[in-house]
Amino acid sequence: MTRHNVVFFGETGVGKSSLINMLAGSNVAQTSSKATGCTLESRGYPVKISKSLFYLVDTAGLEEGDQGRVPKSDAIVQLYTLLKQMEDGVSLLVFVMRPKITDGVVNNWRLFQEVICKYQVPAVVIITGLENEEDMDDWWVMNKETFREYGIRPDGNACVTATRGKMMKDGMFAFQKEYNESKLKIEKLLRSLYLAKPWKMDVPRWFNEIVTNKVVYRFLGWQFWSSTKKVEIEGAVNQLVKRCGMTKKDADALAKLLKAVDHDA
């Protein structure tokens, strides 16, 4: 049976791990309400939906703030390592967010969809924290134009809750109905939009595009793109290559690509 990796990404505290636990039907992924978050490395959790086997991959929040344990400078390294380990490829991206569009939301979407996977993988948006809405789906209807204005055009969406809420006196949870509906919505997204043939990255070419991409530079706070010199590019690349544990073969291929980029510039 083909393994389909589904990568959950987004800022810390939006409910990525809670959604994975929802789909798995048990608390397989660690959750935390702390500002530091608790997901520091990727891990796949096997879940069978219909006749398909999915590995739901939790990722560290890309912008955890000053108190976070994953600095911005480490984000690309972690993402590179994550994708490199997925020898069987990626079948779907799941962008999880709270019902508010921030700069972090826009940056994270662009980083994964536009930069990391180069529009080669379907991507969906899941908005959590909507349990108090009269109709959770109405939130998307009212806000979809704003997403488009920011350049966020997902292949699908789901407005959900990631919590059952408090237990009531009758033994039921306050948001159990909404929780059950949410699970069905997300399962439908996964079944209908995953790639039957997973996307696999070309390691050296991908890495070259990452370290010379303006979106990534803005995300990391690097400022030397417009006046880049060859030695500055190579210095940044060598540092990332060293930290990522890139093979010499891949590093040599990357060096050739960099020379071509520098010559064209």
N, C-alpha and C positions, 0 to 999 in steps of 0.2 A: 504493500500500500504506500503510495506517494505521501511523503510528509510535507505539509504546507505550513511554512512559518508565517505567522501573523504578528507583526511588530506593533506593539502599543507604545505610543510616545506622547509627550506633552509635559507641561510643567509639573512640579511637585505638588502633591495634594489634590489633584483633580479627580482621582479615583481609578487610576489605571489598574492597580493591584486588586481593588475591590471588584472591578468588572471581570477580571480574570477568574477570581474566586466565584463570581456569579455563574459564569459559563461552565466552570469545572464542577460546580455543585458542592464544593468544599473549600476550606481555607488553605489552599495550596501556596498562595503567594502572600508574603508578609506585608501587612499594612501598618501605617503609622500616621498619627495626626501631628507629629512633630515637624517643626520647620525644616529640619535637616533631611527629612525623607528617609527611606530605608532601602531603596533599591540602588545598589552600587554597581552591579554587574548584571548582564543579561542572563536569563534562564528561561528555558522553554517548558511549558506545562502542557502535556498531551490531553487533548479533549476531542472526543469523537462526536461530530454533529452529522446526523443522517448517516451516510456511508463514507464520509470524508474524515480523515485524521488531521487535526490542526495542532500545531505547537504554538501556543500563545506566549509571546516573548515580552516580558516586562523590561522596561528600560529606565535608567536613572533620569530624573527631571533635569532638563537642559538648563534651566535658569532657577536655581534654588535660592538665590539671594546671598547676602553676606554671611548668613549663618549656615549655608548649605555645605555639604561634604563633597560636592562635585563642582569644582571651579569651571568657569567657562573654557579656560585653556585646556581642560581635559576632555571636553565634550566630543571633539572630533576624533580624538584618540579612542575613546570608548566606542563611538559609532563605527569607526574603521574596524576595530577588533570584533565588534558584534557581527558585522556583515562578513568579515573574513572567516569567522567560525561557521557561518551558515553555508556549508559547501553545497547543500541542496537548494539554496536560493531563498528568495522572499516572494510570498504569494499575495500579501495584502498589508497595507499600512493602515493603522487605526489611530487617528489623532483624537485624543481625549482632552476636553476643556470644560471649564465652568462657563456659565452663561454670561460672559463678558469678553469682548474682543479687545485685547491689549496688544502692545508692541511685542510682548513675549509670544503671544499666540501667533501673530503674523510671522515672526522670525522663525519659530519652531516649524511651522507649516512649510515655509519656503526651504528651510534647511533639509528637511526630510524629502519632501516631494520634488522640489526643483533641483536641489543640489545633490543629496545623498543618492536618490534613486533615479534621477534624471527623467522623471515622468514615465518610467518603464513599469511602474507598479501601481495598481489601483489604490486609491486612498479614500478613506471615509472619515467623516467627523462624527464623534459622539459627544453630545453635550450632557453633562451630569448635573445633579443638584436641582432638578426640576420637579421634585416630588410634591411641592406645594402648589403647582400650577393646576388650574382646573382641567386643562387639556395640555399635556406636555408637548404634543406635536405642534401646537399653535405657536410655540416659541420660534421654531424654524421659519414658519410662514411669515412671521413679523420681522425676522432678522436676516433672511437669506440675501436680500439686496445689499446689505451692509457687508456680508462676506464677499460678495462679488466685487464690491468697490475696493476691497483690500486684496483682491487677486486670489482669494481662497475659493476654489471651485471643486469641491469634492465629488467623487463618483457616487456617493451615497451619504446619508446622514441618519442619525437616530437621536431623539430627545428622550432622555431616560433619568432614572434615579439609580444610584449605586448602593442604596441603603434600604433596609426594611423598616427602619425607624424603631421607635420604642415598642416594647411588648405591652399590649393592652390587658385589661382585667380579664377579658374573655380568652386570653392566651394567644390572640392573633397580633401580628405586628401592624403598626399604624399604616405603613406604606407597602404592605405585602402585595396588594393588587397591582400597584404601579411597578413594583419590583419584578413581578412575574411577567408583566407586559414588556418591560424593558429587556428582559432576557430573550424573549421571543423576537423582539425587534433586532437585537444584535446578532442572534443566530441566523436570521434571515439575511442580514448584510453579508455575513461571512460566507454563507452558502451560495449567494447569488453573484458575488463580486470577486472572489479569489481567483488568482491565475492558475489554470490547470497545469501550465508549464511554468514553474517558478522562475523569476528573474535572478540571474547570477552575475555578480560584478566581475569585471576584468580588473584585477587588483592594481597593476601599475598605472593603467590609464585612468581608473577611478581616482586613485590617490593624486595623480597629477592634476586632474580637474578640480579636486577638492582644494588643494593648497594654492591654486591660482585663481580661485573664484572670489569675486568681489563680495558676494553675499556672505561667504564664510569669513572673509576679512572683517566685515562690519560686525558680524556676530562675535568674533573673538576680540574685537577692539584693535586689530592691526591697522596701521595707518599708512604703510609705506607702498601701497599698490601703485599710485600714480607716479611715484618716483623710484620704482623698484629697480634695483641693480641686481645683476646676476648673483653676486656674492650674498646679497640679503635674502634672495629666494632660497639659495642653496643652504644658507644657515638655518632658516626656518624649517625647510624640508628635512635636513639632516637630523634636527632635533626631534621632529615628529616620527621620522623613520626609526630612530633609535628607541624611542619610547614605545613604538608600536611593535617592535621586534620583526620588522620586515625582512624577508629573506634577501640574500645578496643578489639572486637572480632578479627578483622584483625591483630591488633598488637600482640595479644596472639598467633595467628597462625604463624605470622612472627617470633616471639621469638623461637618457637619450631623448625622452619626451620633453624634458625641461630645456634641453639645448635647443630643440626645435621651437618651443614656445618663446624662448629668449631671442632667438634669431628673428622670428616673425615680428616680435614686438619692436 
